[in-house]
Amino acid sequence: MNLPEVPDCKKWKGKSTPEQDVLQKLQDRKKITKEEVDILDCAFRFYGKAFNAMRSVDLSRINHRQADFLKRYLLDVINIELILQNPITVNTVYRMTWVEDFNEENEKVRNPQFLSLTPLEVVKEKKKLGRANTNESTCLYLAQTPQVAVFECKPDSGDRIIITYWQAIENKPLIMYPVNTPEKVNQSVLKATNALDQHLDLSNPHVAKIIKVIQNFIGSEFIKDDPVTNEFRYEYLYSAYFADKVMNSKIKIPNKSNEILFGQYDGIIYPSIATQYNYDNLAVRESSVPKLRPVLCHEYLIRKTGYENFDGDENLLPFEGDLIRTSKSICDQIIWDDD
C-alpha cells in the first residue's frame, strides 16, 4: 500500500499533536501565529493525500495484517474529535435477526437479548465488519420500516427470521452522529450537510476546510455502494473504524453555566444503501441500547424471496413465507402466542 508518510504537524508530541494544539487554541478563542497557520495548512494538505491514497486501496483484497496496518494509519490520520450531533425522536424502528443454533431454546428464541445487538463474542468469533461496527465491537442496527430491515439483511429461502419492533423507553431524543457528504443522497444527509456548512461558514476558515475534508471522506465511506466480497467484509473498514470512534466517544462539552452542551453520542444515523438511500438506518451504541425496548416481534419462515422487485412499499414484505408465531409479551423472556 502506497500511503503518504505522516508529517510532523500530525505526529504525537507527548499527549497531543501540533495540529491538535493549534485547534485547541482556536477553540479557546485565542489568536494563532503564522507558524501555527502553517501547521493547519500542512495537516490539510496531508488529509487530501492520505484520503486519496486510502480510497485507492482495494479493501476487498486485504487480509487481517493489512487491515490492522490501515487501522493504525487511520489513528494518525484522524486524531481530532469531531462534534456534530443530531437529536432524533424515535417512534417505532425495526430489526431483523436470524433464528440460529446459538439463540434457540427448545426450537424458540426465548431470550430478548437475541432480539437486540449481536453478542460481542459472536462478532469476535465471526471476525466480520459491519458498516458501523468493527470485528471488536457491536451495535444495535435498526431500520425505519420492517421491509427495509429485511431488505438490508436479505435472508434466503428456508431461513427463519424474527422482525422486532423497537420503541424508546422515555420521550427523549437520541443524540446521533449524522452522516454528511457533498452527495446529498437523501433529506437527512441534505439537512446534516447544510447544517454543517452553515456552522463552518461562521468558523475559522483553516478549521472549516479541515473539518470539511474529513467529513467528506467519512461521509463517502458511509454511502458507498461497493460490492462486498471480502470474507471479513473489509470493504467497511473505514466507516467501521470511524463508527467505533463515535461509539466510544466520551465527549462532554459544558457551556458557560457548566451544563452539558454536547454529550455522548447514542449512535449514528446513515442512509440505507440497500434502498438507494430512500430510508435511514440507525446504529445504536451498546451503552445506549437500554434507552430502547422491544415491544413486539414476529417469526417467519421464508419460502420465496422477492428482493429484485422490492420498491420500498411499506405494506409489502420483500418475501413470501409463513408467519410462525407472534410475541404476546417481551419481558425477562419472550412469551409467544403458541406457548
C-alpha angles and dihedrals in degrees: 000000000000102000124162117253116258107254125228091255088069101036119110117255106183110313097345146032126242089251092054091049092054093045090051090051090054091047088055087054094245125145118252130214129239088256089055091049087054089055091056091046089051090052092048093052090049093052091056093050095042096048093048090050093048092050089055092058112102098230092185090070103044126109132214093274093052091045090054089050091052092049091053089048091051089053088062095041100050105032100139127092113245117208114203116134133178119190110211131186113228117213108166123337130175143227132190121209133177122239103236139165094266095055101039124099114186091340095309135086105243106163113081087210088077091060088060135059120334109268111259093235089057091050091050092047094051092041091207125142127224126206088260104025137056126219087265097054142047137206139177111262114205134177134207094241135020088242092058091045089059095040091053091056099034099202117201133244109281094031122126112219139178124216111202128196113218129195136180115262094215131032092250128116122249114238106232135182105236120215113232130183140156086253094079093198099170141002095271093053090043091052094046094046094048090049091051092047091052091049093048091050087066094043133089105284093230091053092043096056092047093051091045096052091048093047092048091055094046093045093049090054093052094050101037114122102205121150111262107226104142112109090232095036095244088164083087094053099113098042091043091050092051092043089057089054090053094044092048095043115126095186118157119171116181126204124228090282090054091249116139107262095175120021137174120312119248091205146292132298114206139161121274105247092191091062096045090259094298092128138032130238128207126217108194120200116243095247091053097050091093087067086072133051137196110245103174139007138186126201118212137185108216115224101170133004125221104186094134090063098041112123100172095269105170092208097055128065112218093242143050116237151116125290099226101181145342127216119251094189139355114206126116086338135017111253112202130204091242096053 
